[in-house]
Amino acid sequence: MALHDDRKEYIKGSLDDRWLNADPMVQFAAWLEEYRATGVEDSTAFALSTVSSEGHPDARIVLLKELRGREMVFYTNYASKKGRDLAHDPSAHALFFWPSLERQIRIGGRVRRIPASESDAYFASRPLGSQWGAAASDQSQPIASRSEMEQRLAEVQRANPDGVVRPEHWGGFALAVDRIEFWQGRASRLHDRIQFHLSAAETWTAQRLQP
């Protein structure tokens, strides 16, 4: 069977024009809770896209850990590839794809580092294994072998059997949303798309887009 023969009809939902008067962050939170309620694994996962200092786009999957108004919080190694990209250019894009609900959400904005005290509190709440891993890994840097990585982890475990103080290079980012597009699959590929932009006056404007 050829790849171009993979097809389906989208019939699970719709976005009517009343959405044009909605608060998009309230709608996002409602959609997220609906998706989490399906029991799917990694329901908070999204593709985070950044641009390097050389102008090269890049994307990877991260986990949404908190919603604060129109800010979306995630955590990472600040010295990682994505951390370095965001230090160079704080513009970022988040893509959520929820195939079981036939939905997609595209989000753009700029990031800021959250206060160190907030990163400390979240890091302390992580499982011990996750703390050890964060302390042992120079994320995105080359290493000679898997065994060398495991040796570094063992050294961190021996030195910190009861937990690790948050490394300074690890912490949270908050993505301040200034544009968001909701996509709902519809039959005959006449999908619903409603896009929101935040104005200079901090109010949302919305418009329906053709599929």
LODRENVO-302817 format. One record per residue: x, y, z of N, C-alpha, C in turn. Coordinates in nm, 4 decimals, decimal comma, always signed. Example, Ala and Ser with C-alpha at 12.3 -4.5 7.8 and 13.67 -1.06 7.14 Angstrom:
# residues 2
      n_X      n_Y      n_Z     ca_X     ca_Y     ca_Z      c_X      c_Y      c_Z
  +1,3190  -0,5690  +0,7800  +1,2300  -0,4500  +0,7800  +1,3200  -0,3300  +0,7800
  +1,2850  -0,2250  +0,7080  +1,3670  -0,1060  +0,7140  +1,2900  +0,0030  +0,7870
# end
This chain:
# residues 211
      n_X      n_Y      n_Z     ca_X     ca_Y     ca_Z      c_X      c_Y      c_Z
  +0,0847  -0,1200  +0,0000  +0,0000  +0,0000  +0,0000  +0,0882  +0,1248  +0,0000
  +0,0655  +0,2137  -0,0940  +0,1466  +0,3347  -0,1063  +0,1103  +0,4350  +0,0027
  +0,2066  +0,5189  +0,0375  +0,1815  +0,6200  +0,1407  +0,0657  +0,7110  +0,1039
  +0,0528  +0,7426  -0,0255  -0,0544  +0,8348  -0,0632  -0,1926  +0,7712  -0,0550
  -0,1978  +0,6412  -0,0258  -0,3263  +0,5753  -0,0073  -0,3743  +0,5794  +0,1377
  -0,2912  +0,6304  +0,2286  -0,3326  +0,6440  +0,3685  -0,4251  +0,7647  +0,3807
  -0,5519  +0,7392  +0,4046  -0,6502  +0,8470  +0,4135  -0,7497  +0,8182  +0,5243
  -0,8132  +0,9242  +0,5735  -0,9216  +0,9102  +0,6698  -1,0144  +1,0288  +0,6570
  -1,1353  +1,0147  +0,7074  -1,2270  +1,1273  +0,7193  -1,2206  +1,1791  +0,8621
  -1,2320  +1,3098  +0,8770  -1,2300  +1,3740  +1,0076  -1,3728  +1,4115  +1,0459
  -1,4227  +1,3487  +1,1531  -1,5654  +1,3617  +1,1828  -1,5942  +1,3828  +1,3324
  -1,4910  +1,4074  +1,4133  -1,5100  +1,4018  +1,5582  -1,5458  +1,5356  +1,6237
  -1,5427  +1,6450  +1,5499  -1,5718  +1,7715  +1,6154  -1,5878  +1,8856  +1,5186
  -1,6117  +2,0040  +1,5741  -1,6264  +2,1238  +1,4915  -1,5981  +2,2466  +1,5780
  -1,5685  +2,3570  +1,5111  -1,5511  +2,4871  +1,5764  -1,6479  +2,5836  +1,5084
  -1,7550  +2,6196  +1,5771  -1,8477  +2,7119  +1,5139  -1,8021  +2,8550  +1,5364
  -1,8698  +2,9499  +1,4749  -1,8232  +3,0885  +1,4745  -1,8338  +3,1564  +1,6106
  -1,9014  +3,0953  +1,7073  -1,9031  +3,1523  +1,8421  -1,7620  +3,1556  +1,9021
  -1,6736  +3,0708  +1,8517  -1,5352  +3,0691  +1,8997  -1,4644  +3,2011  +1,8724
  -1,5133  +3,2786  +1,7771  -1,4479  +3,4044  +1,7439  -1,4537  +3,5048  +1,8593
  -1,5410  +3,4810  +1,9558  -1,5518  +3,5693  +2,0721  -1,4966  +3,5044  +2,1986
  -1,4178  +3,3980  +2,1836  -1,3687  +3,3231  +2,2984  -1,2375  +3,3795  +2,3509
  -1,2029  +3,3406  +2,4735  -1,0692  +3,3631  +2,5280  -0,9860  +3,2414  +2,4882
  -0,8847  +3,2574  +2,4039  -0,8156  +3,1403  +2,3516  -0,7423  +3,0594  +2,4579
  -0,6945  +3,1231  +2,5639  -0,6239  +3,0466  +2,6664  -0,7209  +2,9624  +2,7493
  -0,8422  +3,0134  +2,7691  -0,9447  +2,9326  +2,8359  -0,9805  +2,8131  +2,7468
  -0,9921  +2,8384  +2,6174  -1,0235  +2,7299  +2,5255  -0,9105  +2,6268  +2,5211
  -0,7850  +2,6754  +2,5225  -0,6731  +2,5826  +2,5223  -0,6765  +2,4928  +2,6456
  -0,6974  +2,5533  +2,7623  -0,7013  +2,4753  +2,8860  -0,8133  +2,3713  +2,8819
  -0,9283  +2,4086  +2,8261  -1,0406  +2,3151  +2,8165  -1,0077  +2,1996  +2,7231
  -0,9474  +2,2313  +2,6083  -0,9081  +2,1260  +2,5152  -0,8038  +2,0343  +2,5772
  -0,7073  +2,0920  +2,6479  -0,6031  +2,0110  +2,7101  -0,6631  +1,9146  +2,8114
  -0,7543  +1,9614  +2,8952  -0,8159  +1,8739  +2,9944  -0,8978  +1,7643  +2,9268
  -0,9623  +1,7988  +2,8166  -1,0390  +1,6978  +2,7438  -0,9459  +1,5897  +2,6893
  -0,8292  +1,6306  +2,6382  -0,7338  +1,5332  +2,5860  -0,6741  +1,4492  +2,6986
  -0,6399  +1,5108  +2,8099  -0,5861  +1,4354  +2,9232  -0,6864  +1,3319  +2,9724
  -0,8153  +1,3664  +2,9673  -0,9198  +1,2762  +3,0161  -0,9318  +1,1500  +2,9317
  -0,8755  +1,1509  +2,8105  -0,8800  +1,0302  +2,7282  -0,7851  +0,9231  +2,7807
  -0,6933  +0,9611  +2,8716  -0,5992  +0,8646  +2,9260  -0,4767  +0,8400  +2,8411
  -0,4582  +0,9188  +2,7364  -0,3433  +0,8996  +2,6487  -0,2152  +0,9323  +2,7248
  -0,1057  +0,8613  +2,6932  +0,0225  +0,8897  +2,7565  +0,0816  +1,0198  +2,7022
  +0,1590  +1,0876  +2,7862  +0,2272  +1,2109  +2,7472  +0,1306  +1,3116  +2,6856
  +0,0177  +1,3323  +2,7510  -0,0850  +1,4221  +2,6962  -0,0402  +1,5669  +2,6925
  +0,0628  +1,6026  +2,7689  +0,1103  +1,7413  +2,7713  +0,2288  +1,7630  +2,6771
  +0,2633  +1,6640  +2,5975  +0,3779  +1,6761  +2,5077  +0,3478  +1,7695  +2,3913
  +0,4476  +1,8488  +2,3528  +0,4334  +1,9336  +2,2350  +0,5684  +1,9494  +2,1672
  +0,5642  +1,9842  +2,0393  +0,6858  +2,0095  +1,9631  +0,7239  +2,1558  +1,9793
  +0,8426  +2,1793  +2,0346  +0,8936  +2,3142  +2,0544  +0,9928  +2,3451  +1,9428
  +0,9656  +2,4496  +1,8661  +1,0538  +2,4901  +1,7566  +1,1286  +2,6173  +1,7929
  +1,2570  +2,6185  +1,7580  +1,3443  +2,7323  +1,7830  +1,4266  +2,7586  +1,6574
  +1,5024  +2,8682  +1,6594  +1,5911  +2,9015  +1,5481  +1,7303  +2,9277  +1,6055
  +1,8321  +2,8666  +1,5442  +1,9682  +2,8803  +1,5940  +2,0289  +3,0136  +1,5514
  +2,1477  +3,0419  +1,6045  +2,2177  +3,1652  +1,5677  +2,2583  +3,1648  +1,4217
  +2,2626  +3,0449  +1,3589  +2,2928  +3,0358  +1,2155  +2,1668  +3,0439  +1,1304
  +2,0509  +3,0604  +1,1956  +1,9252  +3,0698  +1,1222  +1,8622  +2,9370  +1,0888
  +1,9074  +2,8283  +1,1521  +1,8543  +2,6953  +1,1235  +1,7392  +2,6613  +1,2184
  +1,6227  +2,6265  +1,1660  +1,5121  +2,5867  +1,2532  +1,5363  +2,4483  +1,3117
  +1,4794  +2,4248  +1,4276  +1,4939  +2,2958  +1,4943  +1,3686  +2,2718  +1,5770
  +1,3352  +2,1450  +1,5998  +1,2173  +2,1108  +1,6794  +1,2464  +1,9864  +1,7600
  +1,1813  +1,9780  +1,8770  +1,1921  +1,8621  +1,9630  +1,0694  +1,8580  +2,0537
  +1,0442  +1,7413  +2,1128  +0,9283  +1,7253  +2,1998  +0,9673  +1,7586  +2,3432
  +0,8874  +1,8443  +2,4074  +0,9026  +1,8750  +2,5498  +0,7649  +1,8608  +2,6154
  +0,7619  +1,8748  +2,7473  +0,6372  +1,8581  +2,8215  +0,5930  +1,9896  +2,8838
  +0,4669  +2,0224  +2,8671  +0,4077  +2,1391  +2,9320  +0,3873  +2,1064  +3,0794
  +0,4401  +2,1919  +3,1672  +0,4319  +2,1650  +3,3107  +0,3389  +2,2591  +3,3856
  +0,3042  +2,3726  +3,3269  +0,2153  +2,4656  +3,3970  +0,1597  +2,5678  +3,2992
  +0,0341  +2,6076  +3,3239  -0,0275  +2,7205  +3,2543  -0,0440  +2,8338  +3,3539
  +0,0044  +2,9539  +3,3149  -0,0084  +3,0722  +3,3996  -0,0689  +3,1838  +3,3160
  -0,2000  +3,1941  +3,3148  -0,2616  +3,2940  +3,2284  -0,2320  +3,2612  +3,0835
  -0,1579  +3,3507  +3,0158  -0,1207  +3,3208  +2,8771  +0,0228  +3,2703  +2,8645
  +0,0819  +3,2302  +2,9770  +0,2169  +3,1741  +2,9750  +0,2121  +3,0219  +2,9908
  +0,3002  +2,9554  +2,9151  +0,3136  +2,8105  +2,9189  +0,4549  +2,7780  +2,9670
  +0,4654  +2,7013  +3,0756  +0,5947  +2,6750  +3,1390  +0,6448  +2,5357  +3,1042
  +0,7716  +2,5289  +3,0659  +0,8396  +2,4005  +3,0448  +0,9803  +2,4135  +3,1005
  +1,0457  +2,2996  +3,1194  +1,1779  +2,2979  +3,1821  +1,2785  +2,2281  +3,0912
  +1,4045  +2,2720  +3,1028  +1,5090  +2,2143  +3,0190  +1,6459  +2,2508  +3,0739
  +1,7483  +2,2018  +3,0073  +1,8862  +2,2416  +3,0349  +1,9130  +2,3697  +2,9561
  +1,9465  +2,4778  +3,0250  +1,9688  +2,6047  +2,9576  +2,0873  +2,5985  +2,8608
  +2,1804  +2,5048  +2,8841  +2,2972  +2,4914  +2,7964  +2,2735  +2,3946  +2,6819
  +2,1527  +2,3372  +2,6727  +2,1203  +2,2456  +2,5635  +2,1039  +2,3217  +2,4328
  +2,0842  +2,2486  +2,3249  +2,0639  +2,3128  +2,1944  +1,9450  +2,4079  +2,1991
  +1,8324  +2,3638  +2,2537  +1,7155  +2,4527  +2,2579  +1,7388  +2,5703  +2,3507
  +1,8107  +2,5459  +2,4637  +1,8407  +2,6560  +2,5538  +1,9282  +2,7617  +2,4889
  +2,0286  +2,7169  +2,4128  +2,1159  +2,8121  +2,3440  +2,0405  +2,8858  +2,2346
  +1,9535  +2,8140  +2,1631  +1,8723  +2,8790  +2,0598  +1,7870  +2,9897  +2,1203
  +1,7226  +2,9595  +2,2326  +1,6322  +3,0567  +2,2941  +1,7071  +3,1729  +2,3561
  +1,8320  +3,1495  +2,3987  +1,9134  +3,2604  +2,4476  +1,9480  +3,3555  +2,3333
  +1,9667  +3,3000  +2,2140  +1,9971  +3,3828  +2,0968  +1,8728  +3,4542  +2,0448
  +1,7617  +3,3800  +2,0363  +1,6364  +3,4340  +1,9835  +1,5227  +3,3774  +2,0670
  +1,4602  +3,4586  +2,1518  +1,3567  +3,4078  +2,2415  +1,2241  +3,3756  +2,1736
  +1,2155  +3,3969  +2,0430  +1,0933  +3,3585  +1,9723  +1,0839  +3,2067  +1,9658
  +0,9650  +3,1541  +1,9899  +0,9465  +3,0094  +1,9908  +0,8080  +2,9746  +1,9384
  +0,7939  +2,8481  +1,8990  +0,6665  +2,7984  +1,8482  +0,6371  +2,6645  +1,9130
  +0,5128  +2,6458  +1,9579  +0,4693  +2,5205  +2,0191  +0,3593  +2,4592  +1,9336
  +0,3724  +2,3301  +1,9059  +0,2724  +2,2581  +1,8273  +0,2214  +2,1394  +1,9074
  +0,0919  +2,1395  +1,9345  +0,0246  +2,0265  +1,9982  -0,0552  +1,9523  +1,8910
  -0,0402  +1,8208  +1,8845  -0,1152  +1,7390  +1,7895  -0,1817  +1,6265  +1,8662
  -0,3158  +1,6243  +1,8593  -0,3944  +1,5272  +1,9344  -0,4806  +1,4456  +1,8372
  -0,4210  +1,3441  +1,7737  -0,4901  +1,2732  +1,6661  -0,6183  +1,2030  +1,7088
  -0,6259  +1,1552  +1,8334  -0,7469  +1,0842  +1,8744  -0,8677  +1,1765  +1,8799
  -0,8445  +1,3076  +1,8930  -0,9525  +1,4062  +1,8905  -0,9560  +1,4843  +1,7600
  -0,8629  +1,4502  +1,6684  -0,8521  +1,5183  +1,5389  -0,8336  +1,6690  +1,5567
  -0,7378  +1,7031  +1,6455  -0,7127  +1,8432  +1,6776  -0,5642  +1,8766  +1,6716
  -0,5381  +2,0006  +1,6390  -0,4023  +2,0541  +1,6381  -0,4083  +2,1978  +1,6882
  -0,3076  +2,2383  +1,7665  -0,2990  +2,3754  +1,8159  -0,1592  +2,4272  +1,7874
  -0,1520  +2,5417  +1,7213  -0,0242  +2,6056  +1,6882  -0,0133  +2,7342  +1,7689
  +0,0994  +2,7501  +1,8388  +0,1158  +2,8597  +1,9341  +0,2496  +2,9281  +1,9124
  +0,2495  +3,0603  +1,9104  +0,3725  +3,1359  +1,8973  +0,3856  +3,2401  +2,0067
  +0,5090  +3,2781  +2,0357  +0,5341  +3,3812  +2,1355  +0,6816  +3,3912  +2,1661
  +0,7129  +3,4532  +2,2778  +0,8514  +3,4714  +2,3213  +0,8676  +3,4134  +2,4606
  +0,9859  +3,3615  +2,4870  +1,0106  +3,2982  +2,6158  +1,0920  +3,3893  +2,7076
  +1,0808  +3,3610  +2,8362  +1,1665  +3,4209  +2,9382  +1,2010  +3,3108  +3,0378
  +1,3142  +3,3247  +3,1036  +1,3452  +3,2330  +3,2123  +1,2583  +3,2665  +3,3333
  +1,2065  +3,1647  +3,3978  +1,1310  +3,1890  +3,5198  +1,2300  +3,2100  +3,6353
  +1,1866  +3,2680  +3,7482  +1,2781  +3,2915  +3,8604  +1,3426  +3,1615  +3,9094
  +1,4678  +3,1741  +3,9542  +1,5432  +3,0575  +4,0007  +1,4710  +2,9857  +4,1139
  +1,4049  +3,0606  +4,2017  +1,3349  +2,9974  +4,3139  +1,2243  +2,9043  +4,2664
  +1,1584  +2,9404  +4,1561  +1,0526  +2,8552  +4,1013  +1,1121  +2,7303  +4,0374
  +1,2258  +2,7465  +3,9692  +1,2936  +2,6297  +3,9131  +1,3431  +2,5383  +4,0242
  +1,3937  +2,5976  +4,1347  +1,4385  +2,5172  +4,2491  +1,3244  +2,4311  +4,3022
  +1,2090  +2,4917  +4,3184  +1,0948  +2,4200  +4,3752  +1,0506  +2,3065  +4,2837
  +1,0452  +2,3323  +4,1543  +1,0043  +2,2256  +4,0629  +1,1087  +2,1133  +4,0595
  +1,2376  +2,1503  +4,0535  +1,3429  +2,0486  +4,0469  +1,3372  +1,9576  +4,1694
  +1,3139  +2,0149  +4,2864  +1,3069  +1,9359  +4,4090  +1,1891  +1,8389  +4,4085
  +1,0851  +1,8699  +4,3300  +0,9673  +1,7828  +4,3236  +0,9848  +1,6659  +4,2271
  +1,0924  +1,6686  +4,1488  +1,1115  +1,5641  +4,0476  +1,1555  +1,4328  +4,1124
  +1,1276  +1,3202  +4,0487  +1,1779  +1,1926  +4,0993  +1,3302  +1,1954  +4,1094
  +1,3833  +1,1179  +4,2020  +1,5266  +1,1176  +4,2257  +1,6050  +1,0826  +4,0994
  +1,5544  +0,9873  +4,0221  +1,6232  +0,9498  +3,8991  +1,6337  +1,0636  +3,8002
  +1,5287  +1,1449  +3,7930  +1,5308  +1,2594  +3,7020  +1,6305  +1,3648  +3,7493
  +1,6413  +1,3832  +3,8808  +1,7406  +1,4763  +3,9339  +1,8822  +1,4299  +3,8992
  +1,9092  +1,3029  +3,9222  +2,0418  +1,2489  +3,8905  +2,0740  +1,2667  +3,7426
  +1,9756  +1,2347  +3,6566  +1,9986  +1,2444  +3,5128  +2,0300  +1,3864  +3,4690
  +1,9580  +1,4832  +3,5249  +1,9813  +1,6226  +3,4878  +2,1194  +1,6690  +3,5303
  +2,1643  +1,6224  +3,6474  +2,2956  +1,6623  +3,6966  +2,4090  +1,5937  +3,6207
  +2,3843  +1,4730  +3,5714  +2,4898  +1,3954  +3,5052  +2,5099  +1,4342  +3,3598
  +2,4077  +1,4889  +3,2961  +2,4116  +1,5102  +3,1512  +2,4440  +1,6536  +3,1135
  +2,5435  +1,6694  +3,0259  +2,5668  +1,7968  +2,9572  +2,4863  +1,7905  +2,8279
  +2,3596  +1,8186  +2,8377  +2,2653  +1,7921  +2,7291  +2,3110  +1,8539  +2,5978
  +2,3003  +1,7763  +2,4925  +2,3333  +1,8143  +2,3546  +2,4833  +1,8105  +2,3249
  +2,5678  +1,7827  +2,4255  +2,7116  +1,7757  +2,4020  +2,7522  +1,6322  +2,3652
  +2,8532  +1,6154  +2,2797  +2,8968  +1,4810  +2,2417  +2,9538  +1,4038  +2,3611
  +2,9440  +1,2709  +2,3543  +3,0063  +1,1834  +2,4537  +3,0514  +1,0569  +2,3815
  +3,1590  +0,9963  +2,4312  +3,2238  +0,8868  +2,3577  +3,1386  +0,7616  +2,3504
  +3,0628  +0,7309  +2,4562  +2,9896  +0,6040  +2,4578  +2,8773  +0,6085  +2,5598
  +2,7872  +0,5127  +2,5489  +2,6802  +0,4979  +2,6477  +2,7392  +0,4635  +2,7845
  +2,8429  +0,3804  +2,7858  +2,9023  +0,3405  +2,9134  +2,9617  +0,4598  +2,9872
  +3,0183  +0,5555  +2,9143  +3,0706  +0,6750  +2,9793  +2,9578  +0,7558  +3,0428
  +2,8425  +0,7639  +2,9723  +2,7282  +0,8349  +3,0280  +2,6797  +0,7657  +3,1548
  +2,6745  +0,6326  +3,1527  +2,6299  +0,5575  +3,2691  +2,7275  +0,5717  +3,3856
  +2,8558  +0,5824  +3,3553  +2,9558  +0,6036  +3,4601  +2,9364  +0,7397  +3,5263
  +2,9100  +0,8412  +3,4468  +2,8859  +0,9748  +3,5032  +2,7624  +0,9735  +3,5916
  +2,6582  +0,9028  +3,5481  +2,5372  +0,8930  +3,6291  +2,5669  +0,8241  +3,7621
  +2,6443  +0,7162  +3,7575  +2,6775  +0,6433  +3,8803  +2,7547  +0,7323  +3,9771
  +2,8433  +0,8163  +3,9245  +2,9199  +0,9069  +4,0100  +2,8281  +1,0077  +4,0788
  +2,7304  +1,0600  +4,0042  +2,6346  +1,1546  +4,0632  +2,5507  +1,0843  +4,1696
  +2,5095  +0,9612  +4,1431  +2,4296  +0,8864  +4,2398  +2,5058  +0,8621  +4,3698
  +2,6338  +0,8245  +4,3574  +2,7140  +0,7992  +4,4769  +2,7350  +0,9271  +4,5583
  +2,7539  +1,0386  +4,4898  +2,7802  +1,1652  +4,5592  +2,6534  +1,2282  +4,6151
  +2,5378  +1,1906  +4,5609  +2,4116  +1,2546  +4,6003  +2,3023  +1,1494  +4,6192
  +2,3180  +1,0597  +4,7152  +2,2216  +0,9501  +4,7293  +2,0813  +0,9946  +4,7672
  +2,0690  +1,1115  +4,8288  +1,9381  +1,1556  +4,8769  +1,8765  +1,2677  +4,7934
  +1,9422  +1,3062  +4,6858  +1,8884  +1,4128  +4,6026  +1,9955  +1,5098  +4,5592
  +1,9634  +1,5899  +4,4591  +2,0585  +1,6808  +4,3965  +2,0046  +1,8236  +4,4060
  +2,0939  +1,9162  +4,4382  +2,0576  +2,0567  +4,4277  +2,0471  +2,0934  +4,2797
  +1,9470  +2,1708  +4,2442  +1,9276  +2,2049  +4,1027  +2,0549  +2,2658  +4,0436
  +2,1051  +2,2085  +3,9333  +2,2190  +2,2707  +3,8643  +2,1794  +2,4085  +3,8105
  +2,2709  +2,5026  +3,8131  +2,2401  +2,6374  +3,7655  +2,2026  +2,6395  +3,6184
  +2,2507  +2,5396  +3,5432  +2,2227  +2,5377  +3,3988  +2,0887  +2,4734  +3,3662
  +2,0095  +2,4401  +3,4654  +1,8814  +2,3714  +3,4423  +1,7692  +2,4545  +3,5039
  +1,6601  +2,4723  +3,4287  +1,5498  +2,5497  +3,4839  +1,4351  +2,5666  +3,3869
  +1,3463  +2,6572  +3,4214  +1,2233  +2,6724  +3,3453  +1,2212  +2,7923  +3,2526
  +1,1438  +2,7765  +3,1460  +1,1098  +2,8853  +3,0549  +0,9585  +2,9046  +3,0593
  +0,9143  +3,0280  +3,0417  +0,7724  +3,0576  +3,0247  +0,7527  +3,1174  +2,8860
  +0,6705  +3,0525  +2,8059  +0,6375  +3,1010  +2,6727  +0,5138  +3,1886  +2,6825
  +0,5295  +3,3185  +2,6556  +0,4173  +3,4127  +2,6594  +0,3461  +3,4086  +2,5247
  +0,2273  +3,3551  +2,5222  +0,1536  +3,3329  +2,3977  +0,1024  +3,4654  +2,3420
  +0,1330  +3,4922  +2,2143  +0,0749  +3,6098  +2,1497  +0,0005  +3,5746  +2,0217
  +0,0020  +3,4475  +1,9838  -0,0797  +3,4004  +1,8716  -0,1060  +3,2517  +1,8914
  -0,2255  +3,2120  +1,8561  -0,2659  +3,0731  +1,8750  -0,3716  +3,0374  +1,7718
  -0,3556  +2,9219  +1,7122  -0,4524  +2,8758  +1,6120  -0,5045  +2,7380  +1,6502
  -0,6357  +2,7267  +1,6552  -0,7026  +2,6000  +1,6821  -0,7453  +2,5370  +1,5498
  -0,7164  +2,4083  +1,5357  -0,7515  +2,3334  +1,4140  -0,8326  +2,2120  +1,4548
  -0,9480  +2,1984  +1,3942  -1,0323  +2,0817  +1,4165  -1,0604  +2,0158  +1,2825
  -1,0239  +1,8889  +1,2706  -1,0500  +1,8180  +1,1457  -1,1974  +1,8089  +1,1149
  -1,2310  +1,8258  +0,9866  -1,3698  +1,8149  +0,9414  -1,3761  +1,7308  +0,8150
  -1,4947  +1,6837  +0,7836  -1,5146  +1,5996  +0,6655  -1,4803  +1,6748  +0,5378
  -1,4388  +1,5998  +0,4380  -1,4049  +1,6523  +0,3054  -1,2901  +1,7531  +0,3098
  -1,2103  +1,7457  +0,4135  -1,0938  +1,8332  +0,4312  -1,1311  +1,9808  +0,4468
  -1,2587  +2,0092  +0,4763  -1,2994  +2,1475  +0,5057  -1,2811  +2,1725  +0,6549
  -1,1566  +2,1650  +0,6981  -1,1244  +2,1745  +0,8397  -1,1574  +2,3127  +0,8957
  -1,1861  +2,3159  +1,0260  -1,2060  +2,4423  +1,0960  -1,0720  +2,4939  +1,1456
  -1,0444  +2,6212  +1,1180  -0,9244  +2,6889  +1,1688  -0,9654  +2,8254  +1,2213
  -0,9385  +2,8502  +1,3482  -0,9635  +2,9816  +1,4065  -0,8349  +3,0292  +1,4714
  -0,7921  +3,1477  +1,4308  -0,6633  +3,2025  +1,4712  -0,6843  +3,3269  +1,5574
  -0,6075  +3,3352  +1,6663  -0,6130  +3,4485  +1,7585  -0,4781  +3,5192  +1,7605
  -0,4823  +3,6531  +1,7665  -0,3623  +3,7354  +1,7823  -0,3839  +3,8299  +1,8993
  -0,2780  +3,8513  +1,9764  -0,2845  +3,9457  +2,0870  -0,2434  +4,0829  +2,0362
  -0,3283  +4,1820  +2,0599  -0,3001  +4,3166  +2,0112  -0,2060  +4,3901  +2,1065
  -0,1587  +4,5065  +2,0624  -0,0735  +4,5891  +2,1470  -0,1473  +4,6334  +2,2730
  -0,2788  +4,6360  +2,2663  -0,3605  +4,6737  +2,3817  -0,3917  +4,5545  +2,4718
  -0,3243  +4,4407  +2,4453  -0,3403  +4,3200  +2,5270  -0,4814  +4,2635  +2,5185
  -0,5441  +4,2757  +2,4020  -0,6733  +4,2126  +2,3791  -0,6593  +4,1161  +2,2618
  -0,7416  +4,0122  +2,2625  -0,7347  +3,9110  +2,1585  -0,8282  +3,9459  +2,0427
  -0,7811  +3,9282  +1,9216  -0,8641  +3,9377  +1,8028  -0,8609  +3,8018  +1,7352
  -0,9703  +3,7661  +1,6720  -0,9819  +3,6321  +1,6131  -1,0353  +3,6402  +1,4713
  -0,9995  +3,5407  +1,3916  -1,0539  +3,5291  +1,2572  -1,0525  +3,3828  +1,2163
  -1,1490  +3,3495  +1,1336  -1,1541  +3,2156  +1,0763  -1,0663  +3,2131  +0,9527
  -0,9897  +3,1047  +0,9363  -0,9039  +3,0864  +0,8194  -0,9589  +2,9738  +0,7336
  -0,9387  +2,9855  +0,6044  -0,9753  +2,8774  +0,5142  -0,8819  +2,7592  +0,5371
  -0,9336  +2,6372  +0,5213  -0,8503  +2,5187  +0,5471  -0,7450  +2,4978  +0,4371
# end
